[in-house]
Amino acid sequence: MTTYPIGPSGFPEWSSEDGSVRLILGDCLEVLPTLSGIDAVVTSPPYNLGGRPWEKLGHWKPGDGSGGHSKWRNGSDASNGIQYGMHVDAMPWAEYVAWQQAVIKAMWDILPGDGAIFYNHKPRVIGAKLWTPMELIPPSVILRQIIVWARPGGMNFNPTAFVPTHEWIMVLARDLFRLKSKEVSGLGDVWSMSPERNEHPAPFPVDLPLRVIEAVKARTIADPFMGSGTTGVACIRTGRRFIGIEIDPKYFDIAVARCKAELNRFPLLEPAKPRQRELL
Ligand SMILES: C[S@@+](CC[C@H](N)C(=O)[O-])C[C@H]1O[C@@H](n2cnc3c(N)ncnc32)[C@H](O)[C@@H]1O
């Protein structure tokens, strides 16, 4: 694992020569309050796939094939669930809800009056009941719209419910947030995109942040659960500034490598000069 110098956030950072891409290694709840100048957030948190929202109500039956499995199950079992890298994706449910509410609030608090958060999560049928990520929105934050990300290839076959083939992108928008134009409204609220694979266990496709960028005026975009840096790749491709936060050094290294590779795809980037293409 690479070591990175401490940056202005007080955490280890990698940044591009022109400063347009800043990747910060740390806990987003601690890093977010140190940041400013962010116009929009595009992010996908851990889904707590090993968590059991209705355990306390007795709806959950371990091993009944109706939930509780996790693509994050890749390491040793922790006493309270599943250990994956730095993050346990099986937090006690109330703790998970409180954590996500705190992170959403931390993002909301640093956004300007026309800012917005595009927060990707998914409804799940667990046991015999639908859980939706609406529970994660703190009372002071405003949900403007739910975009459906239609993704082929659901895998959770069981007799309880139809195979889920969509996720949500919740648009949490401050009052003055507007789309870039009337025309982009025509993108609609159902976005069909195939998932993509890379070394990270749960990346979203680069088309997802690209679609958001196409639709908004934001110049600087953050992703506090950066993972493999997909939002950063989209920002580099479209000349937006990017700030990413990731807690796991392994995924952080992947994000650095992807962002470096993407920056290298611009032939006008030279070591001593900022990118020739004007940043939006
Ligand atoms: C669903 S993944 C994001 C994947 C990303 N969208 C991509 O395309 O690669 C969530 C990420 O959040 C990271 N994470 C978990 N807890 C965190 C925290 N407290 N602060 C920052 N990152 C965290 C995990 O390590 C994981 O990489």
PDBQT file of the ligand as one rigid body, heavy atoms in Angstrom, charges set to zero:
ROOT
HETATM    1  C1  LIG A 301     -20.549   1.022  -2.429  1.00  0.00    +0.000 C 
HETATM    2  S1  LIG A 301     -18.870   1.397  -2.247  1.00  0.00    +0.000 S 
HETATM    3  C2  LIG A 301     -18.641   2.759  -3.383  1.00  0.00    +0.000 C 
HETATM    4  C3  LIG A 301     -18.236   2.285  -4.744  1.00  0.00    +0.000 C 
HETATM    5  C4  LIG A 301     -17.971   3.410  -5.716  1.00  0.00    +0.000 C 
HETATM    6  N1  LIG A 301     -19.189   4.098  -6.109  1.00  0.00    +0.000 N 
HETATM    7  C5  LIG A 301     -17.284   2.873  -6.950  1.00  0.00    +0.000 C 
HETATM    8  O1  LIG A 301     -17.815   3.029  -8.068  1.00  0.00    +0.000 OA
HETATM    9  O2  LIG A 301     -16.212   2.257  -6.802  1.00  0.00    +0.000 OA
HETATM   10  C6  LIG A 301     -18.762   2.190  -0.685  1.00  0.00    +0.000 C 
HETATM   11  C7  LIG A 301     -17.334   2.535  -0.263  1.00  0.00    +0.000 C 
HETATM   12  O3  LIG A 301     -17.397   3.286   0.969  1.00  0.00    +0.000 OA
HETATM   13  C8  LIG A 301     -16.214   2.993   1.702  1.00  0.00    +0.000 C 
HETATM   14  N2  LIG A 301     -16.425   3.424   3.096  1.00  0.00    +0.000 N 
HETATM   15  C9  LIG A 301     -17.027   2.749   4.099  1.00  0.00    +0.000 A 
HETATM   16  N3  LIG A 301     -17.045   3.480   5.221  1.00  0.00    +0.000 NA
HETATM   17  C10 LIG A 301     -16.460   4.668   4.922  1.00  0.00    +0.000 A 
HETATM   18  C11 LIG A 301     -16.210   5.850   5.664  1.00  0.00    +0.000 A 
HETATM   19  N4  LIG A 301     -16.559   5.959   6.957  1.00  0.00    +0.000 N 
HETATM   20  N5  LIG A 301     -15.603   6.897   5.043  1.00  0.00    +0.000 NA
HETATM   21  C12 LIG A 301     -15.233   6.784   3.743  1.00  0.00    +0.000 A 
HETATM   22  N6  LIG A 301     -15.435   5.679   2.987  1.00  0.00    +0.000 NA
HETATM   23  C13 LIG A 301     -16.057   4.631   3.566  1.00  0.00    +0.000 A 
HETATM   24  C14 LIG A 301     -16.024   1.500   1.514  1.00  0.00    +0.000 C 
HETATM   25  O4  LIG A 301     -14.687   1.105   1.778  1.00  0.00    +0.000 OA
HETATM   26  C15 LIG A 301     -16.422   1.342   0.027  1.00  0.00    +0.000 C 
HETATM   27  O5  LIG A 301     -15.297   1.406  -0.815  1.00  0.00    +0.000 OA
ENDROOT
TORSDOF 0
